[in-house]
């Protein structure tokens, strides 16, 4: 099974998607299943994980509806406010829907200290009760607090989105690498090999400059805890779908057949509960 472990859908709205600024005009439009399916077929993928892009409960219903109409959208990573007093009720409403596999908050725009907030910790504890996964969307300066978080919840499955967005454009790697190796020491943490091109120079990146960052995560996590994600359509800012897929496919050419299968689908299937 080949799975694209990280992609998004949206019906573009200027207010809802205000984060898509002028520099991102190429993605200021609708991106729906009919746009992605031909690309998946071209690259031989059997399905995807649809991940929230808007922080609202309405987003969850939107993605679940798309999944119901398109069974190749295997699972949905939705959104809840873990700090909310209603978080338990918010989670319970999805407990009978097997397509909703986990949640994330867009922590990259928040202070790292939020992950130590009592309300956030209480909300995180509720995820364990339901068996939900949690996607960690952060920048490198959040990693030390993320380490404390995953240490506190050894039975909670976590996955780091986009390698924690290393500063590839600036060529910074040492501090990020140290913390990624540290967090990889916790067996409940996986990592998505995704989102690299948008952390590089969108117009002038090359595969060689991405290689040192992949070297770090492949050594630290191993293929059983690494999963490919396209980050489509956000990645279109720097690369089309085939080129984006080729970054990881070319990197893993020297690995065994089983190891390649892990990265391109089996790790994601196990982590998100795809049979």
N, C-alpha and C positions, 0 to 999 in steps of 0.2 A: 504494500500500500504506500502510495506517495501522497504526502499531505503538505500543502502550503500552510504553515502553522500561524501565519499572521498576515491578515489583510483586512481592508475596510470597505464598507459601502456607505454612500450617503446621497441624499438629494440635496444638492447645494442650496444653502440659504445664507445670505450675507451676515446676518446677526448670529445665527447658530454656529456658523463656521467662520467666525471673525478671525480665528488664528491663521486662516489662509489669506495672507496679505498680498500686496501687489507683486512681490517677488515670486509668488507661487501661482501666478495667473493660469498656468497650464493645468492646474487641478481645480480651478474655480468652475466646476460643472458637476453634473450628476455622474456617479459611478455606481453601477448596479450589476446584478448577476449576469445579465446578458452581455455586459462589456468584458467581464472576466472569463467567462466560460471558454471562449475560443482560445484564450491564452493558456489556460490550464490544459486544454486538450492538446495544444501544440507542444507543451512541455511534458506531457504524460502524467499529469497529476490526477489523482482519483477524487480529491476533495480538498476542502479548506477549513480553517478556523476563522470565523468572522469576529473581529475584535471591535469593541466600541470606539467611536471617535467623538461622540458627544456625551457630556456628562448629564444624563437625564434618564429617568425610568422609561420615558417614551422611546428612547433609543433601543432599549431592550426589546420592546414589543416590535419595533421596526425590524430588527435583526432576526428575531425569532420568526416573524412572518415570512421573511425572505428565505429562511432555512426550511420552513414548512413547504414552501412552494418549490424549493430547489434542494432536494435531498443531498446533493453533493456538498452543500454547506453543512459539514458534519456536526460542528459544535459552535456555540456562541460564548464569547467572553464578554459579559455585560458590565454594567456600572451600578454600583450602589455607593452611597455616602457612608463609609464605615464609621464616621464620627456622629452620625445622626441618631437621635433617640428612637427613631423608627426602623433602625437597620434590621432588627430581628424580623419584624413583620415584612419588610421589603424582601428579605432573603426567602422567607417562607412561601411567598407567593410563586416562587419559581421551583419549589422543591419537588413538584410532581412533573416537571418538564425536563426530560433527560437531555434535551439539546443544550440547555443552559448548564455549562460545565464549570464556570468560574467567573471571577470579576476582577476589575482593576479600577483604580483611581488614577487620574493624571497627576502623579506626584512630582513630575519633572518641574512643574511651575510653582511648587509649594516649598516652604522651608524644610530642610531635612528633619528638623525637630518634630514635625508632624507625626513621623513614624514612632515617636516615643510618647505621644500624647495619650493620656489615659482613655479618652473616648475612642481613639483609633485602635488602641490595643484591645479594648473591649469588643469593638466591632470585628476585629480580626479573629478573635476567639470564636465568634459565631460561625465563621466560615468552616472551621474544623468540624463543627456539629453536623453540618450538611454535606461534608465531603467535597466542598468546592475548592478549586485551584485559585491561585492569586498571581496575576501578572504584575511584576514590579517595573514600572515605567519611570526611570530616573536618569539623572546625569551623574557623572563620576563623583561630584562633590556630595552626593547623597549616599555613597556606598558605605561609609563607615556606620551610618545610622541603619542602613539596610542590613548590615552584618549583625548588628544587635537585634534587629527584628527577627531575622530567620533563626537566630540562636534561641530566641524566646519561644519559638513555635516549631519544635523539631518534628512534629507530625503533620505540619501544614505543607502541602506541595506548593512551592514557589517556582516561578520562572522569570528570569530577567529578560526584559524586552530589549532588543537592539544592542546587546553587549553593554548595556548601561550607557550608551551613546558616548563613546570615547571621543576625545578632541582630535579627530583624524586630520582635519584641515590644518590645525596648528602643529601637528606632529608630536603631540604630547602623549606619552604612553606609560612612563615609569610608575607614577602614583596610581593610575588606573589599574595597571597590571598587578601591582602588589595587592590591591584591594579585591580584584577579581579572583586572584588565586586564593585569597583568604575566604571569600564567600563560597567559592567552589568546594571548600573543605567540608561544607555542610551537605550531607547526602540528599536532603530534601529540596535542594535548589538545582534547577536546570537553567539553561540559557538558550535564547533564540539567536541564531546566526542570521541577523536581519538588520535592516536599517543603516548599513554602513555607508552607502553612497551619499546619503543625505547629511552625514556628519563630515564628509570630505568636501572638497571644492566641487560644486555641482557641475561645473563646465570643464574642469581640468583634472579630474581624478583618474587614477589608473589602478589596475589590480595589484601591482607591486606594493603600493603604499597601504593597501588593505591587509596584505599578508601578515605583517607582524602582529596585528590585532587578532587575526584568526589563529595564529600560532599560539597565542596566550590562552585563548579559551579552549582550543582543542587539547592542549596539554593539561589544562586545569580541570576541565569537566569530563573529557572523554566523550565518545560518540553516543553512549547510552543516555547522556544528559544534555545533548545538543540537538537542536531542531532548526531546520531551514524555515525562514519566513520571508516573503517577498516585500512586505510592507507596502503592497500595492493599494491604492494608487499614489500614496505619498512619494514612493521611490521614483515615480515618473519625473520628479523634479531633476533627477540626475541620470536616470537610466531607464530604458524600456524594459518590459518584463523579461524577454529572453536574455538580455545582457545581464540583468540582475541575477537571474537564476544561474547563469554561467559562472559568476564569481565563485559561488560555493561548489558547483559541480566540478569546475576545473581544480579547485583547491583539494578536493577529496579524491581525485583520480588515483592517487597512490595508495589509498586505503583499501582494505579488503571489501569484498562484495557486501558482507554483513554490516560492516561499519558504514559504508555508503548508504545502505538501506536504513540504518538507524537515523542518520542525519536528515535524509530526504523524506522521512515519513514515520518510521516505526517508533521513534522516541516521542513524537507528537501524539501518535495514536495511543501509546501507553499512558502518557501524562494526562491527556484530556479524556481518556476513557472511550476511545473509538474502537468498536469491535470489528 
